[in-house]
Amino acid sequence: MQMNKWITVVCTVLAVSSFGQGTVGDDVTRFEFSGAPEGAAWVNGYIDSFFTNRINIENTIFPREYLAISDAWLNGAEWGEHSIQLQHRQVLSEQGMAEDGYVLTQQHGASSHDHGWPFPHWIQVPYENGFRGTTAGWHFYDEPLGWEICYQPSRDYAPEHFGKAATKTWETDGLKSKGLFEKKHAWKLKVSGKQPTLTSPEGVELDAFNCPFIQIRWNADGDMPALRPVMEWKCEGDSDWSTDRRMAFSPDTIEPYSSDTGMFHSILALDQHPGWKGKITRIRFRFQGLEKRRTLLVRSIFSHWDTRHLVNNAIFIKSAYEYVRWTGDTSFLKEQMPRLRTAMRYMMEEGNGRALNYIRCEWHGHDGRPGYTVNADGTKTFHVGHGKGGNYWDLLPLGWDDMYTTTHYYASLLAMADLEEVVGGDSKALREHAADVKKTANKKFFDKQAGRFVGCIDADGIAHDYGFTFVNLEAIHYGIANAENAKRVMEWIDGQRVVEGDTSTGADIYNYRLAPRATTKRNVEWYSFAWTGPETLPFGGQVQDGGAVLGFSFYDIMSRIKTLGADNAWKRLMAIREWDEEVTAYGGYRKYYGDGKGGTTLQGGGTAGGVGIDHEFTESSMLTAAVPFGFMGLRPDGQVLNIEPNLPKACPEMTVRNLKYQSIPMDVSVSTDRVKINVKATPTSTLTLRFNGKTLKIDTKGAYEL
């Protein structure tokens, strides 16, 4: 279908980014492994390679915790002109948040919801007749700017919705067209009457359900705050306009990413209006208060779905926690605590966390239902507007009663409890609520027959389970899985038992060697409506259907340490090392997979594929954090550096040199019964370390032992 072509263009755009500014110095953090020096050399090289080759993800929220886990403890790692820790501080301090407490996605400005994921956009409607009668958009420019709607083949498919042609279709009243204004990439109009009005083309209909938002990107000279613009509409059967079908919008909020054009992004939440229903036959914008001879610029007008991600709030809290617990930056914490509490309350209330003890996302279209039904003859019946993605795994309709987001909600509750204790706040209620969430999640989302957690339960009460290893491993790592369920999960992922109906079982779960498959059961029917042809790719040819992501082996290693033991986890880490060294010797990731050696294609940098390693997969840096976090058991909580080692027999002692903790570089050597610390600078405040029931206070540089 045409849609496959459009979605490919979108994926290409998402992948384009400049490489970052990571550099490492002579005093960078380094590991030494007793009995396994080659393993330590590989870990050190891995850290350097992925840090210095990382693309600049800027202030996007979805990888923020992954990068904080990777970086917060690194010494001698610079990003541009300052330390990587300062980079995280700056990005977290600048994190966008809506007035109601929702944490913005900040991926980039696209022709979609400014606060959410950049696709799908209005033209991605997989009907035989395309978007017509369902959604619509008009883009008044001849050249795309930045991350605006993908220009080709969208313009070829609907030329009357783009550029000069689009300006000819709208009716003007009290406005005189001055044509396209190339400097601003917008339609320029001069006010000539008392009530300047733009009315949509006759015959272009909208489906209210699939147009929950209308966005207009615009500006005008003169006194903008004095304007009182409104949008009005006619429903099927309406002969005239009415104030009952009207919504005001504000020109005083420039949304993120608009600085390149200076345009105001006004987002009208029409699904909240009782009069926005059924078939919409016309819309019009009335720019009340815009006097004669003033200039109006309109860049675009388009409908869009609710592409927000509720999990963003948990990511923000956990990212701040990772930063604070390693840096001890209490001034940052005190400054950000009001925002962190607001973000927490938002998940409790908007996500129903407090009421249900799990997350139910009731946003428009986030119902967990599939975007289409595959019929017996192979045709598809589409359910456009349903099954919106809710997280990193953007093609999958993980929503409604959502185990994935519930896991991260649980983890953010515990992180918030630790942060409250740092500032002297109340953590008791947070911990009690977290315990209730854990109990509920294990009862509601764990499939006893399959022995694993489902991804979500949709609004029809149907559970969706495709062997989501990422859902299950993160549930173990963050501790929401109880001990019994965690054990059963790892028996399945480790290949010790087979789940009936799975496509991949046993050793095949690690077919790609770098990580377990993201899913173990073939999925050709449960996707967003924008991903229309999953059956055209083989199982394992798409990251979200049997593919694998290198960075998420962090969760695998950590879960193995917790459930199967350090020796098992070490064996898995060394298997990844063996794969990585083979790939490197062959000529690198791009060559290895490009030549077909890897058994699938490599996603990233503008290509789709079955494994994710480089380019936008910045989480690859996270893998080696399993060494200090897991094997060495270094677990700061914001006040105390707890040391709880889980060392494999192959490596009875591990040392990390130049570990950065509370701004102080230190060498830490860990064995089963002893910890040695060399503090290389005088701390600005007392450092507290705890190991094997003993507590050590450090006020000055020097060598210590526990």
C-alpha positions in Angstrom: 0.0 0.0 0.0 1.0 3.6 -0.3 1.2 3.8 3.5 4.3 1.6 3.6 6.1 4.2 1.5 5.1 7.0 3.7 6.1 5.3 6.9 9.5 4.6 5.4 10.0 8.3 4.8 9.0 9.1 8.4 11.5 6.5 9.8 14.2 8.1 7.7 13.5 11.5 9.0 13.5 10.2 12.6 16.9 8.7 12.1 18.7 11.8 10.8 20.8 13.6 13.4 24.3 14.9 13.8 26.9 13.1 15.7 27.5 14.4 19.2 30.4 15.9 20.9 31.6 13.2 23.3 35.3 13.0 24.1 37.2 11.1 26.8 40.4 12.1 28.5 43.3 10.3 30.1 41.5 10.2 33.4 38.4 8.5 32.0 36.8 5.7 34.1 38.4 2.3 33.6 37.8 -1.2 34.7 40.1 -4.0 35.8 38.9 -7.6 36.1 41.0 -10.1 38.2 41.3 -13.2 36.1 39.7 -11.6 33.0 41.9 -8.8 31.7 40.6 -9.2 28.1 37.1 -8.7 29.3 38.0 -5.5 31.0 39.8 -4.2 27.9 36.7 -4.9 25.9 34.4 -3.1 28.4 36.7 -0.1 28.4 36.9 0.1 24.6 33.1 -0.3 24.4 32.5 2.6 26.7 34.8 4.9 24.7 33.4 3.8 21.3 29.8 4.3 22.0 30.3 7.5 24.0 32.5 9.3 21.4 30.3 8.0 18.5 27.0 8.9 20.1 24.7 11.1 18.0 23.5 14.3 19.6 20.0 13.3 20.8 19.7 16.8 22.3 16.8 17.2 24.8 14.6 14.3 23.7 13.1 12.6 26.7 12.8 8.9 25.7 16.5 8.1 26.0 17.2 10.3 28.9 17.3 7.6 31.6 19.3 5.3 29.4 21.9 8.0 29.0 21.9 8.9 32.7 22.5 5.2 33.6 25.4 5.2 31.1 27.0 8.5 32.0 26.4 9.7 35.5 29.3 7.8 37.0 31.8 8.5 34.2 34.9 10.5 35.0 36.9 12.3 32.2 33.9 12.2 29.8 33.2 15.5 28.2 30.3 16.7 26.1 31.3 19.7 24.1 32.9 22.2 26.5 31.8 20.7 29.8 31.4 17.4 31.6 28.8 14.9 30.6 27.2 15.3 34.1 26.8 19.0 33.5 25.2 18.2 30.2 22.6 16.0 31.9 22.0 18.7 34.5 21.3 21.3 31.8 19.0 19.0 29.8 17.0 17.9 32.8 16.7 21.5 34.1 15.3 22.6 30.7 13.0 19.6 30.3 9.6 20.9 29.0 6.5 20.4 31.0 2.9 21.4 30.3 1.0 23.4 32.8 -0.9 20.3 33.9 2.3 18.4 34.7 2.7 16.3 31.5 6.4 15.9 30.6 6.9 16.8 26.9 8.4 14.3 24.5 10.6 16.9 22.8 11.7 14.6 20.0 11.5 17.3 17.3 8.9 19.5 15.8 6.9 17.6 13.2 3.4 17.9 11.7 1.9 16.1 14.7 1.3 16.9 18.4 4.0 19.2 19.6 4.1 17.5 23.0 4.1 13.9 21.6 5.6 11.5 19.2 6.3 12.9 15.7 4.1 10.4 13.8 1.7 9.3 12.6 0.6 12.5 10.9 -2.6 13.4 9.1 -1.8 12.0 5.7 -1.0 8.5 7.1 -4.5 7.0 6.8 -4.5 3.6 5.1 -7.8 3.6 3.4 -8.2 3.0 -0.3 -9.3 6.6 -0.6 -6.4 7.8 1.6 -7.0 10.4 4.3 -10.0 12.0 2.5 -13.0 12.3 4.6 -11.0 11.4 7.7 -8.2 13.9 8.4 -6.7 16.9 6.6 -3.9 19.3 6.6 -2.6 22.3 4.6 1.0 23.4 4.5 1.6 26.8 2.9 5.2 26.5 1.8 7.1 25.2 -1.2 10.1 23.9 0.7 9.8 21.8 3.9 11.6 23.3 7.0 13.2 21.2 9.6 11.0 18.3 10.7 7.8 19.5 9.1 5.6 16.9 7.3 7.6 14.7 4.9 7.4 16.5 1.6 7.5 13.6 -0.9 5.6 11.6 -1.6 2.9 13.4 0.4 2.8 16.4 -2.0 2.6 14.1 -5.0 -0.3 12.3 -3.4 -2.2 15.4 -2.3 -0.8 18.5 -4.2 -3.8 20.7 -3.4 -2.7 20.5 0.3 0.7 22.0 -0.2 2.3 25.3 -1.3 0.7 27.8 -3.6 -2.0 25.3 -4.5 -3.2 25.1 -0.9 -3.6 28.9 -0.7 -6.0 28.7 -3.6 -8.4 26.3 -1.9 -9.1 28.3 1.3 -11.8 31.0 1.3 -10.7 34.4 2.6 -12.9 37.2 4.1 -11.4 40.4 5.2 -8.0 39.1 4.1 -6.1 39.6 0.9 -3.6 37.0 -0.2 0.0 38.1 -0.8 1.2 34.7 -1.8 3.8 32.6 -0.2 6.4 34.4 2.0 9.5 32.3 1.4 11.5 33.9 4.3 9.0 32.6 6.8 7.9 29.5 4.9 4.3 30.7 5.3 1.2 32.2 3.5 1.2 36.0 3.8 -2.1 37.7 4.1 -3.0 41.4 4.5 -6.1 42.3 6.6 -8.6 44.2 4.6 -11.8 43.9 6.6 -13.2 44.0 10.2 -13.5 40.3 10.8 -10.6 38.5 9.0 -11.6 34.9 8.4 -10.1 31.8 6.8 -12.5 29.1 5.8 -11.5 25.6 4.8 -12.2 24.3 1.3 -15.7 23.2 0.6 -16.0 19.4 0.2 -13.1 18.6 2.5 -14.7 16.6 5.4 -13.1 15.6 8.7 -14.0 12.7 11.0 -14.2 14.2 14.5 -12.8 11.0 16.1 -9.7 11.0 14.0 -9.2 14.8 14.4 -9.1 15.2 18.2 -6.7 18.1 17.7 -6.5 20.9 15.1 -3.2 22.8 15.1 -2.6 26.2 13.4 0.9 27.6 13.1 0.7 31.3 12.6 1.8 34.8 13.5 0.8 38.4 13.0 2.4 41.7 13.4 1.3 44.2 16.0 -0.2 43.4 19.4 -0.6 39.7 19.5 -1.8 39.3 23.1 -4.8 41.6 22.2 -6.1 39.1 19.7 -9.1 36.9 20.4 -8.9 34.2 17.7 -11.4 31.4 17.5 -12.0 28.3 15.4 -15.6 27.4 14.4 -17.0 24.4 12.6 -20.0 22.9 10.9 -21.1 19.4 11.5 -23.0 17.4 8.9 -26.5 18.8 8.6 -25.6 22.3 9.9 -26.7 25.1 7.6 -24.9 27.9 9.5 -22.1 28.6 12.0 -22.8 28.7 15.7 -21.1 29.9 18.9 -22.0 26.5 20.3 -19.4 25.1 17.9 -16.5 27.4 18.7 -13.2 27.1 20.5 -10.9 30.0 21.4 -7.2 29.6 21.0 -4.3 31.6 22.3 -1.5 33.3 20.4 0.7 33.8 23.5 2.3 30.4 23.7 5.1 29.6 21.2 5.4 25.9 21.4 8.8 24.1 21.3 10.7 24.0 18.1 9.0 27.0 16.6 12.0 29.4 16.9 13.1 28.5 13.4 10.1 30.2 11.9 8.9 32.4 14.8 5.4 30.9 14.4 2.9 30.4 17.2 1.7 26.8 17.5 -1.9 26.8 18.7 -3.2 23.4 19.5 -7.0 23.1 19.9 -8.0 20.1 21.9 -11.3 19.6 20.1 -12.1 16.2 21.6 -12.8 18.0 24.8 -15.6 20.0 23.2 -19.1 18.4 23.2 -19.9 19.9 19.8 -17.0 18.2 18.1 -18.6 15.0 16.8 -19.5 13.0 13.8 -18.6 14.4 10.3 -17.1 17.9 10.2 -17.9 19.6 6.9 -16.2 23.0 7.3 -13.8 24.8 9.7 -13.0 28.4 9.9 -10.6 30.6 11.8 -11.7 34.1 12.8 -8.9 36.4 13.9 -10.9 38.8 16.1 -9.0 41.9 17.0 -6.7 41.9 13.9 -7.1 45.4 12.4 -6.9 46.5 8.8 -3.5 46.6 7.2 -1.9 44.3 9.6 -0.2 41.2 8.3 -1.2 37.6 9.1 1.2 34.7 8.4 -0.1 31.1 8.3 2.4 28.3 8.0 0.2 25.3 8.3 -3.2 24.1 9.5 -3.7 20.4 10.2 -5.5 17.8 12.2 -3.5 15.3 14.4 -4.0 12.5 16.9 -2.9 12.4 20.5 0.6 11.1 20.2 1.7 11.9 23.8 3.5 9.3 25.9 2.5 9.1 29.6 5.7 7.2 30.4 7.6 10.4 29.9 6.8 11.5 33.4 8.4 8.4 34.9 11.4 8.8 32.6 12.0 12.4 33.8 11.8 11.4 37.5 14.1 8.4 37.1 16.6 10.4 35.0 16.8 13.1 37.6 17.3 10.3 40.2 20.2 8.7 38.3 21.8 12.1 38.1 21.3 13.1 41.7 22.3 9.7 43.2 25.6 9.8 41.5 26.4 13.5 41.6 25.0 14.4 45.0 23.8 17.7 43.4 21.3 18.8 46.1 21.0 22.3 44.7 19.7 20.9 41.4 17.3 18.6 43.4 15.9 21.4 45.5 15.4 23.5 42.4 13.7 20.6 40.5 11.7 19.0 43.3 8.5 21.0 42.7 8.5 19.9 39.1 9.4 16.3 40.0 6.5 16.2 42.4 4.2 17.7 39.8 5.3 15.0 37.3 4.7 12.3 39.9 1.2 13.6 40.7 0.3 13.7 37.1 1.0 10.0 36.7 -1.0 9.3 39.8 -4.0 11.2 38.7 -4.0 11.3 34.9 -2.6 7.8 34.6 -5.0 6.5 37.3 -2.0 5.2 39.2 -3.3 6.2 42.6 -6.8 4.9 42.1 -6.0 1.6 40.4 -2.5 0.8 41.6 -1.5 0.4 37.9 -1.4 2.7 34.9 -4.5 3.0 32.7 -4.0 5.5 29.9 -7.4 6.8 28.9 -6.2 9.3 26.3 -7.9 9.5 23.0 -6.8 6.5 20.9 -4.6 5.0 23.6 -6.9 2.1 24.0 -4.5 -0.8 23.3 -6.7 -2.0 20.5 -5.0 -2.9 17.1 -5.1 -0.4 14.3 -6.5 -3.0 12.0 -8.0 -6.5 12.0 -6.4 -9.1 9.6 -9.3 -11.0 7.9 -9.3 -14.6 7.0 -8.5 -13.8 3.4 -5.5 -11.7 4.3 -7.2 -8.3 3.8 -7.3 -5.8 6.6 -10.1 -3.9 8.2 -8.6 -0.7 9.5 -9.5 0.9 12.8 -7.9 4.3 12.2 -7.4 6.4 15.3 -7.1 3.4 17.7 -4.0 1.8 19.1 -1.7 4.7 19.6 1.8 3.9 20.7 2.7 5.0 24.2 6.5 4.6 24.5 9.8 3.9 22.8 8.2 0.8 21.0 6.2 3.2 18.8 4.6 0.7 16.4 3.0 -1.3 19.1 -0.3 -0.1 20.7 0.9 -0.5 24.3 -1.8 1.4 26.1 -4.9 1.4 28.3 -4.1 -1.0 31.1 -0.4 -0.8 30.5 2.2 -3.1 32.1 5.1 -1.4 30.5 4.2 2.1 31.8 3.2 0.5 35.2 6.7 -0.8 35.6 8.2 2.6 35.0 5.6 4.2 37.3 6.6 1.8 40.1 10.3 2.5 39.6 9.6 6.3 39.6 7.7 5.9 42.9 10.8 4.3 44.5 13.1 6.9 42.9 10.9 9.7 44.2 10.9 8.2 47.7 14.7 8.2 47.7 14.7 11.8 46.5 12.2 12.9 49.1 14.5 11.5 51.8 17.4 13.5 50.4 15.5 16.7 50.9 13.9 15.6 54.2 10.5 15.0 52.6 7.9 12.2 53.3 8.7 9.0 51.5 6.5 6.6 53.5 3.3 7.0 51.4 5.3 6.6 48.1 6.8 3.3 49.3 3.5 2.0 50.5 1.8 2.9 47.2 4.7 1.3 45.3 4.2 -2.0 47.3 0.5 -1.9 46.3 1.4 -1.3 42.7 3.7 -4.3 42.7 1.1 -6.6 44.2 -1.5 -5.5 41.8 0.7 -5.7 38.7 1.8 -9.3 39.5 -1.8 -10.3 39.8 -3.2 -8.4 36.9 -0.6 -8.6 34.2 1.2 -11.9 34.8 -0.1 -14.8 32.6 0.4 -17.8 34.8 0.0 -20.3 31.9 2.7 -18.5 29.7 4.8 -17.6 32.8 5.4 -14.1 31.7 3.9 -10.6 31.8 1.6 -9.4 29.0 2.3 -6.1 27.4 -1.1 -4.5 28.1 -4.8 -5.3 28.4 -6.8 -3.2 26.0 -10.1 -1.4 26.5 -12.0 -4.5 25.5 -10.3 -6.6 28.2 -8.1 -8.5 25.7 -4.5 -9.1 26.9 -1.7 -8.8 24.3 1.3 -11.0 24.6 3.9 -11.5 21.9 6.6 -12.6 24.2 7.7 -9.1 25.1 11.2 -9.7 26.5 11.7 -6.0 27.1 8.5 -5.7 29.2 9.5 -8.7 31.3 13.2 -7.9 31.7 12.5 -4.4 32.8 9.9 -5.7 35.2 12.6 -7.8 36.9 15.3 -5.1 36.8 13.1 -2.5 38.4 11.8 -4.9 40.9 8.1 -4.9 40.2 8.2 -8.6 39.3 8.0 -10.7 42.5 10.6 -13.4 43.0 8.4 -16.3 41.8 7.3 -14.6 38.6 10.8 -13.3 37.9 12.2 -16.8 38.1 9.6 -18.1 35.6 10.3 -15.2 33.2 14.0 -15.9 33.2 13.4 -19.7 32.7 11.6 -18.7 29.5 14.0 -16.1 28.2 17.0 -18.3 29.1 15.5 -21.1 27.0 14.9 -23.5 29.9 11.2 -23.8 29.1 9.1 -23.3 26.0 5.9 -21.2 25.8 3.4 -22.9 23.5 2.7 -20.9 20.4 5.9 -18.9 20.4 7.8 -18.5 17.1 11.2 -18.4 18.8 12.1 -20.7 21.6 15.2 -22.0 23.4 18.5 -20.9 22.0 16.8 -19.1 19.1 15.7 -16.3 21.4 19.4 -15.2 21.2 19.6 -15.8 17.5 21.2 -12.4 17.0 23.6 -12.9 19.9 23.8 -9.2 20.9 20.6 -9.4 22.9 17.4 -11.4 23.2 14.8 -10.9 20.6 12.4 -8.1 21.6 9.5 -10.4 21.0 9.3 -14.2 20.7 6.0 -14.6 18.9 5.3 -13.5 15.3 3.1 -10.4 15.2 1.4 -9.4 12.0 -1.8 -8.1 13.4 -1.3 -5.9 16.5 0.2 -2.6 15.4 -0.7 1.0 15.0 -2.7 1.6 11.9 0.3 3.5 10.4 2.4 0.3 10.2 0.4 -1.5 7.5 2.6 -4.3 6.1 4.4 -6.2 8.9 3.8 -9.4 7.0 6.1 -8.2 4.2 9.1 -8.5 6.5 10.3 -11.8 7.9 10.2 -12.5 11.7 13.3 -10.8 13.0 13.5 -8.4 10.2 11.9 -5.6 12.2 13.2 -4.6 15.6 9.7 -4.7 17.2 8.9 -8.1 15.7 11.6 -10.6 16.7 14.4 -8.2 16.3 16.9 -7.1 19.0 18.4 -4.0 20.5 22.0 -4.1 21.9 21.5 -1.6 24.7 18.7 -3.5 26.3 21.0 -6.3 27.1 21.7 -4.1 30.2 18.3 -5.2 31.5 19.0 -8.8 30.5 22.4 -8.9 32.4 20.9 -7.2 35.5 17.9 -9.5 35.5 20.2 -12.6 35.2 22.3 -11.4 38.1 19.1 -11.1 40.2 17.5 -14.4 39.3 20.1 -16.8 37.7 23.2 -15.6 39.4 26.4 -13.7 38.5 28.0 -16.7 36.7 25.1 -17.0 34.3 25.1 -13.2 33.7 28.8 -13.1 33.1 28.5 -15.9 30.5 25.9 -13.8 28.7 28.1 -10.7 28.8 31.1 -12.6 27.4 28.9 -13.9 24.6 28.1 -10.4 23.7 31.8 -9.6 23.8 32.5 -12.5 21.5 29.9 -11.2 19.0 31.2 -7.7 19.2 34.8 -8.6 18.6 33.8 -10.8 15.6 31.8 -7.9 14.1 34.7 -5.4 14.7 37.2 -7.8 13.1 34.9 -8.0 10.1 34.8 -4.3 9.6 32.1 -2.9 11.9 28.4 -3.0 12.4 27.4 -1.5 9.1 29.6 -3.8 7.0 28.8 -6.9 9.0 25.0 -6.5 8.6 25.2 -4.9 5.2 27.0 -8.0 3.9 24.4 -10.3 5.4 26.7 -11.8 8.0 24.4 -10.9 10.9 21.3 -12.7 9.6 19.2 -9.6 9.4 19.5 -5.9 8.5 20.7 -3.1 10.7 18.3 -0.3 11.6 19.4 3.3 12.1 20.7 6.2 10.2 17.8 6.2 7.8 17.3 2.4 7.3 14.8 0.0 8.8 16.0 -3.3 10.1 16.0 -6.2 12.6 18.7 -5.0 15.0 19.4 -1.7 16.6 23.0 -0.8 17.5 24.2 2.6 16.4 23.0 6.0 15.2 19.7 6.7 17.1 20.1 3.7 19.3 22.1 5.7 21.9 21.0 3.2 24.6 23.9 1.0 23.4 26.0 2.9 25.9 23.9 1.5 28.7 25.2 -2.1 28.4 28.5 -1.7 30.3 26.7 0.0 33.2 25.8 -3.6 34.2 29.4 -3.9 35.5 29.3 -1.2 38.2 25.6 -1.5 38.9 25.3 -5.3 38.7 28.5 -7.2 39.2 30.2 -4.7 41.5 26.9 -3.8 43.1 27.5 -0.1 43.4 24.1 1.4 44.4 24.0 5.0 45.5 20.6 6.1 46.8 21.2 9.8 47.0 22.7 9.7 50.5 24.7 6.5 50.8 26.9 4.5 48.3 25.8 1.0 49.0 28.1 -1.7 47.8 26.5 -5.1 47.2 28.8 -7.2 44.9 27.6 -10.1 42.7 30.9 -11.3 41.4 31.3 -14.3 39.0 33.7 -17.1 39.7 35.7 -16.1 36.6 36.4 -12.7 38.1 36.7 -12.8 41.9 37.7 -9.1 42.1 36.6 -6.1 40.1 38.2 -2.6 40.2 36.9 0.6 38.7 39.4 3.4 38.5 38.3 7.0 38.3 34.7 6.3 39.2 33.0 9.7 39.6 30.9 9.9 42.7 29.7 13.2 44.1 32.2 15.0 41.9 35.1 13.0 43.3 37.1 10.5 41.3 37.9 7.4 43.2 39.2 3.9 42.7 37.0 1.1 44.1 38.0 -2.5 44.3 35.4 -5.0 45.2 35.7 -8.7 46.2 33.2 -10.9 48.1 34.5 -9.9 51.6 36.4 -6.7 51.1 36.1 -3.3 49.5 39.1 -1.0 49.0 38.6 2.7 48.1 41.1 5.3 47.1 39.6 8.8 47.2 41.6 11.1 44.9 40.3 14.5 46.0 38.9 16.0 49.2 35.1 15.7 49.2 33.1 18.9 49.6 30.8 17.0 52.0 31.1 13.7 53.8 30.8 10.6 51.7 29.0 7.7 53.3 29.7 4.1 52.0 28.1 1.0 53.3 29.2 -2.6 52.7 28.4 -5.9 54.4 26.7 -4.2 57.3 29.6 -1.7 57.9 29.4 2.0 57.3 32.4 4.2 56.4 32.5 8.0 56.5 35.0 9.8 54.3 35.9 13.5 54.7 39.3 13.6 53.1 41.2 12.0 50.2 43.2 8.9 50.8 43.0 5.1 51.0 40.2 3.3 52.9 39.0 -0.3 53.4 35.8 -1.9 54.4 
